[in-house]
């Protein structure tokens, strides 16, 4: 399957702040609509200061330094995630709606729940991969929790991420097979950076498992998820856009007070892995 989005860091980083995000749509029914730019709010100096302890490091030393930075965070309970997602994933063109991560649909904030056409809390790092459930910590970390249609969430289940499969109903551009899920092109990089954040943030401390990425599918309940070779590719072809950057800033400013380093510095993915 050919991916049509821009490729290469030179192009990706030059236009990252101008990338479009979904505009308003009929709540709960309409597909992704026309796009509107959403500016990020972080200053370069503030971001540089946050990552100062990681400056000049590469490889395992960089991963350790980033862990020491991002582990300093505030935590919220699982019930509080509902209201947080209504802020972090708000449709910039319609403040009454959120954008569903795999579906790309703009849907009313009030339709969260367990019904077939409701949206619920998708754990991009499936909570069974490490068996951390919805415990405060990895189970409630907003950097990998996103709104998604209940049916699509169920279709994704706890599958690893890879290419190919059959089209996913209600999630145009997404595909799935027996052991993997491929998200739509517009969020491939988002998914990769969320998973890699989790692998840096949770390393066996805090009473939680050591989460790692590998190049496998079918990881089951192991504290691992794949495939890293595909995730690295997705990080390169889909650099951070304005919506993703804004979301990172909202989580930092309002909720957890930590950042996803791979949104601020996507080049660090290849340096570590």
N, C-alpha and C positions, 0 to 999 in steps of 0.2 A: 504494500500500500504506500503510495507516494504521499509524503507530508508536504503541504504547500506553503507552510509558514516560512518566514525568513530564516536563513541559516548563517552561521558564523558570528563570532563575537563582534567584529567590526561593525556589522550592520545592526546586530541585536542591541548592543549597548548604546549606539548612537540614537536609536529611536525608542528606547525602553520607556521613556516618560511620556511618549505620545501614543502608545498602544491603546487600542480601544477596549472599552468594557461594555457589557450589554446595557441597552436602554430599556425603557419601560415596556412592559407587555401586559396582556390581560392576565390577571392573577390566576395562577394555577393551571393555565391552559395553553398559553402561547409559547412558541419556541423563542430562542435567542433573537433579539431584535437588533436594530441599528445601534451604533456605538457612540459613546460619549467619553471624552478624556476625563481622567480624575487625577489631579496632581498629588504627588506624595508630599508629606509635610516635614520630613526630617531634613536637617541641614547637614552638609558634608562634614563640617567640623564636629558636630555632635556624634555622628556615626563613627568617625575616625577615633574620637576619644573613647567611645565604648569598646572598640576593638584594639585599643593600644597594646594590651598585654599579648596579643597574637601577632603583632607586627614583626615581619621578617621571618616568621616560622613557616615550615612546610611539612607535609607528610604527617606522621604520627604526632609530632610535636605541635603542629597546628591544630590537629583534632583535640588534643588534650587541652591546649590553651583555650580553644573555643568552648569546650565543655565547662571549664572553670569559669568562663564568663557567663554563659547562658543558664547555668544551674542556679544562679541567683535570681529567683523569680517569686512572684506572688502566685498563689494557687486558688482556684475556685472549685466549688462543688459541682457535681454533675447536673443538678437542677438549674444552677446558675448559667450553665452553658446555653440553655435555650435563649435567654435574653441577650447574652453576649453575642451569639451568632446573628441576632437581629441587628446588631450594630456593626460587627466586623464584616459582614457579608451583605450589607445594605446595597441595593441597587442605586447607583449614583444618579440615575435618571428618574427614580421613583422611590422616595423615602418610605413608602408603605410596604415595599417588597424586599425580598432577598434574592440573590442569584444562586441557583442550584449548581453545584460544582461540576458534576458530570453531564447533567442535562442542559446546562446553559440557559435554563428557563428562569424568567423573572416571576416570582410567586409571592403572594401576600404573606407577610410576616405572621399573620394570625392563623394561618393554616398549618401550623406545626402540630405534630401528633403522630398517631399510629395508623390512620386510615390510608387506603390505597393511593389516594392522590394528595395526601399530606406530605410535608417534608419533615425529616427527622435528622438526627445527629450522626453523620457518617464519620467513622473513625478511618481515616485514610491509612494509617498504620493499624491494621485490623487488631482489635483488642485481644483476640485469641492467640496472636503471635507473641507469646510471652505471658499469656494468661493474666493480664493486668486488669481486665474488666473495665469497670467505670470508677475505679478507685481514684481519689484525688491525687493527681500526679499525671502519669502518662494517659490515664483514662479520661482526664478532663483538660488536657493540654490543648489550648485553642490553636496552636500552630499546626495541628493536624486534624482538627475537627471542622467539618464544613456542612452546610445544609445540603440535603439531597432528597429527592423523591423517594418515598418509602419503598416502592416497587423496584426502582433502580438500585437502591441501597441493598435490598435483598438479593438482587441479581449479582451484584459485586461480591456480597458475602465476605469471606475472609481470603479471597484469592490474592495471589501475588500479582505483580504487574509485568506484562510482556506484550508483544505484538500479536495481533491477529484474532481470529475467531469469527463468530457470527454477530451481526448488528444487534445492539441493545435497544429494545423498544423503550421509548420515552427519553433516550439519551443519544440524539443524532451524532454520528461520528465516533461513537464508542463501540467496542467489540469485546466479546468474551468467549472463552471456551471452558473446558472442564477444570482447568487449574490456573487460569490467569484472566486479567482484565486489562483492556487498553482504553484509556480515557480519550476524549476528543482532543484534537490538536491544540486548541486554545489553552488547555490546562495541563498538558503533558509535563511541561517544566515545573508548574506549580506542584504537581503530585511528587515529582522527583525531589524537589527541595523540601517539601514537608517530611518525606520519609528520611532524608539525610539529616535534617534537623533532629529527628527523633533518635537516630543512631548516634548523634553527638551528645544530645542532652542526657540520655539515659544509658549509663555505662555500668550499672550494677550497684550504684549507691542509692541512697534514699529508700532502701528496702524494696526497690524495684529491679526487674531483670536487666541484664546487659543487652540492649537491643543492637543488632548489627544487620547490615545489608550484605547479601551474598548474590551469587549469579545463578540461583536456582529458582524453580517454582515448586509449589507443593510443599512449602515449609511447615504447614500445619500449625501445631501449637508451639513449635520452637520459637525462641525470641529472635527471629530473623525474618527478613522479607527480601524479595528479589523482583527483577533481576538488575544487578548494579550496572552491567554493561548497557542495558536499555535505558536505565534511569540517567546515566551520564549523557547518553545521546539526547534524551529529552530535555535535559538541562541546557544543552548547547543550542538546540534548534528552537526552543521556546524560552527566551530570556524573560526575566521579570518585567511585567507590565505595570501600568499605573494602579490598577485595581489591587494587584498582589502587594505592591509596595505600600499602598495606603493601608491595607489590612495589617501588614506587619507593624506599621506605625501605631495603629489603633490598639493593637494588642500590647505594644510596649507602653504607650501613654496611659491607657485606661485600665488594663486588666492584669497582665502578668509581669510587666516591666522588664521583660527580656525580649530579645530579637531573634529572628531566624537569620543566621549569618549568611546563608546561601542566597537569600533574597538581596541582601546588601552587597555580597561579593560572590556571585555565581562561579567565578573562576576558581574559587577555593575547592570546589567539588573535584576537579581534576588534580588539584594539588594533593588532596588527601587520598583519593581513591584512584 
